[in-house]
Amino acid sequence: MVRVVVADDHRLVRQAMASILQDTADIQVVEQAGTGEEALRAAREHAPDVILMDIQMPGMGGVEATRRILEGHPRIAVVMVTAHDAGPYPAHALRAGAMGYVHKGADRGELIEAIRATQLGRRYICADIAHRVALTGLGGAGRDPFDGLSQRELEVLRRVLDGQRGSRIAEELRLSPKTVSTYRVRLYERLGVRNEAELTRVAVDYGLVGPLRGS
């Protein structure tokens, strides 16, 4: 029996995945989590074989949660199940130790296959996502400018793009407001932008966020 934790900040998504899996004879959903912190607690309490992890969740994001979970429980296989199939997210998740990466548009069979494969220690990545990840290592023209960001920089970036204020970002990431400001300035410098409008435009161009109205 493969013991699974489902972590996603949308209750309906969590319940849908749990419902999909409950009729599979060799898979048991032992816990559902709505935040990265809850996923970390579930890993400690249940020691599951596999965690299905969303990337964007309140508080600790899925990538940071993955890194922390695997520090204490390296045998757990984390499978990212997310709407993000472009930008730096796949590469960052895999570098954090995720064994699988599945798009939320995948069908039931692919989700189950990812669970079974990663539980056996085999990496599972959707074909189109694997292709994009491979391209990030080729360099040259068109290289994703977000790929070189650290996990912490990416966490700050995600919250800035969500319109969060510096104080909220500081609280969620357990940083000082001054440190958050430093990260913001560093992001502008590394991405060659001058303000949030330009930052958002670059993020749209590289698929981190959806198209702007009027684009």
C-alpha positions in Angstrom: 0.0 0.0 0.0 1.4 3.4 -1.1 0.6 6.0 1.6 0.0 9.5 0.2 -0.4 13.0 1.6 -2.2 15.5 -0.7 -1.0 19.1 -0.2 -2.9 22.0 -2.0 -4.3 25.2 -0.8 -7.5 24.8 -2.6 -9.8 22.4 -0.7 -11.7 21.4 -3.8 -8.5 20.4 -5.6 -7.4 18.4 -2.5 -10.7 16.6 -2.3 -10.8 15.9 -6.0 -7.3 14.3 -5.9 -8.2 12.3 -2.8 -11.4 11.1 -4.5 -9.5 10.1 -7.6 -7.1 8.0 -5.5 -9.5 6.4 -3.0 -10.7 3.9 -5.6 -7.1 2.7 -6.3 -6.5 -0.5 -4.5 -2.8 0.0 -3.7 -3.0 3.8 -2.8 -4.2 5.2 0.5 -4.6 9.0 1.2 -3.5 9.4 4.9 -3.8 13.2 5.2 -4.6 16.4 3.4 -2.8 19.6 3.8 -3.6 23.2 2.9 -0.2 24.8 3.4 3.5 24.0 3.2 3.6 24.0 7.0 0.7 21.5 7.2 2.5 19.3 4.7 5.7 19.4 6.8 3.6 18.4 9.9 1.9 15.6 7.9 5.3 14.3 6.8 6.5 14.1 10.5 3.3 12.5 11.8 2.5 10.0 9.0 5.9 9.4 7.3 4.0 8.8 4.0 5.6 7.2 0.9 4.6 10.1 -1.4 3.5 13.7 -1.0 1.5 15.3 -3.8 2.6 19.0 -3.5 1.3 22.2 -5.0 3.9 24.9 -5.6 2.0 28.0 -4.7 0.4 27.9 -1.3 0.1 30.5 1.5 3.0 30.8 3.9 5.7 28.3 3.0 5.6 27.5 -0.7 5.7 24.0 -2.1 9.4 24.2 -3.1 10.5 25.3 0.3 8.3 22.8 2.0 9.8 20.1 -0.3 13.3 21.0 0.7 12.5 21.0 4.4 10.6 17.7 4.3 13.4 16.0 2.5 16.0 17.3 5.0 14.3 15.2 7.7 12.6 12.5 5.7 14.8 11.8 2.6 12.9 8.6 1.7 9.6 10.5 1.0 9.0 11.0 -2.7 7.5 14.4 -3.4 5.5 14.9 -6.6 4.7 18.4 -7.6 1.2 18.6 -9.0 0.8 22.2 -10.3 -0.6 24.4 -13.0 3.0 25.8 -13.5 4.6 24.0 -16.4 6.8 26.9 -17.5 9.2 29.4 -16.1 11.7 28.4 -13.3 9.3 26.4 -11.2 10.0 22.9 -12.6 13.8 23.3 -12.3 13.6 24.8 -8.8 11.3 22.0 -7.6 13.5 19.3 -9.0 16.6 20.9 -7.5 14.8 21.0 -4.1 14.6 17.2 -4.4 11.1 16.6 -5.9 11.0 13.2 -7.6 8.1 14.0 -9.9 6.4 16.9 -11.7 2.9 16.6 -13.0 0.7 19.2 -14.5 -2.8 19.7 -13.1 -4.2 19.1 -16.5 -2.9 15.5 -16.4 -5.4 12.6 -16.3 -6.0 10.1 -13.5 -3.8 7.5 -15.0 -0.8 9.8 -15.2 -1.2 10.9 -11.6 -1.3 7.3 -10.4 1.6 6.4 -12.6 3.7 9.2 -11.1 2.8 8.0 -7.5 3.8 4.4 -8.2 7.0 5.3 -10.1 8.3 7.8 -7.5 7.4 5.5 -4.6 9.8 3.0 -6.3 12.6 5.6 -6.5 12.1 6.5 -10.2 11.8 10.1 -11.3 8.6 10.9 -13.1 8.2 14.2 -15.2 5.6 14.9 -17.8 7.2 14.8 -21.2 6.6 18.5 -22.2 7.8 19.7 -18.8 10.9 17.5 -19.0 11.7 19.1 -22.4 11.4 22.6 -20.9 13.6 21.7 -18.0 16.2 20.3 -20.3 16.2 23.5 -22.4 17.0 25.6 -19.3 20.4 24.0 -19.1 21.4 24.9 -22.7 22.0 28.6 -22.2 22.3 30.9 -25.2 19.6 33.2 -26.5 16.2 32.9 -25.0 17.5 31.5 -21.7 15.0 32.1 -18.9 16.3 35.0 -16.8 14.5 33.6 -13.7 16.4 30.3 -13.8 19.4 31.7 -11.9 17.3 32.9 -8.9 17.7 31.2 -5.6 14.7 29.4 -4.0 14.3 32.3 -1.5 14.5 34.9 -4.3 11.8 33.0 -6.2 9.6 32.9 -3.0 9.9 36.7 -2.6 9.3 37.2 -6.4 6.1 35.1 -6.3 4.7 37.1 -3.5 5.6 40.4 -5.1 3.8 39.3 -8.3 0.8 38.4 -6.2 0.7 42.0 -5.0 1.7 41.3 -1.4 3.1 44.2 0.7 6.6 43.9 2.1 5.3 43.5 5.7 3.1 40.5 4.6 6.0 38.9 2.7 8.3 39.4 5.7 5.7 37.7 8.0 5.1 34.7 5.8 8.8 34.1 5.1 9.9 34.9 8.6 12.2 37.7 7.4 12.6 41.3 8.5 11.0 44.0 6.3 14.5 45.3 5.6 15.6 41.9 4.3 12.6 41.7 2.0 13.4 45.2 0.6 16.9 44.0 0.0 15.6 41.0 -1.9 13.3 43.2 -4.0 16.2 45.5 -5.0 18.3 42.4 -5.8 15.5 41.0 -8.0 15.2 44.3 -9.9 19.0 44.3 -10.5 19.2 40.6 -11.5 16.3 40.8 -13.9 17.2 44.2 -15.4 13.9 46.0 -14.4 13.2 49.3 -12.6 9.8 48.8 -11.0 7.0 46.3 -10.4 5.3 47.0 -13.7 8.4 46.0 -15.6 8.9 43.0 -13.4 5.4 41.9 -14.1 5.8 42.3 -17.8 8.9 40.1 -17.8 7.1 37.5 -15.7 4.2 37.5 -18.2 6.7 37.1 -21.1 8.3 34.0 -19.5 5.1 32.4 -18.3 5.3 33.0 -14.6 1.9 34.7 -14.5 -1.0 34.9 -16.9 -1.3 37.5 -19.6 -2.1 41.1 -18.5 -5.5 42.6 -19.5 -5.1 44.3 -22.9 -2.0 42.3 -23.8 
